[in-house]
């Protein structure tokens, strides 16, 4: 049976953690599309390519093989058979992923992979164009957002867990830069689909967010 739960939204609004937990609760496939774009950005940086060089970035995207598989703690992301999951949430990749994700060739390749992953299966996916481009016919669409200050605090805690320490204001500026770039890009801009349910996570716990999505899934399944 196919049932796609598509979650879009801003950075650090809780998309990945919520989607991963919902998928685990249901035993469904979890697809972190942001990690796929980060994997391309990571490989671009590893090869010493300027993320803003559209032609070279497009070449890198065409040359590499991106694959995703379920793991005990969520999605495992591979580049040419190598698990690169541990390298995708650094400040360097944070900055590089914005221009990389705006590259038409990168988006074309990854959207095709994402649609194949979601074909005829129960899937929970998250990203920035899941509900508008990749799965516009998803059975359930959610758009997550939160206050910028709360998102910055969350991102700071996530980075500190990995031993990365950055000033809160710098993190906040990075998030605002990402929001602006994602919302104004020509291809697949970040926006709320007309039929997506808005979930403001500012004052919610992860458990609250997970329960919110699970309740909506149950309602749709009953129909």
Beta strands, then each sheet from edge to edge (+ up, - down):
strand 1: 3-9
strand 2: 29-32
strand 3: 66-71
strand 4: 74-79
strand 5: 82-83
strand 6: 122-127
strand 7: 140-145
strand 8: 197-200
sheet 1: 2+ 6+ 1+ 7+ 8+
sheet 2: 3+ 4- 5+
end
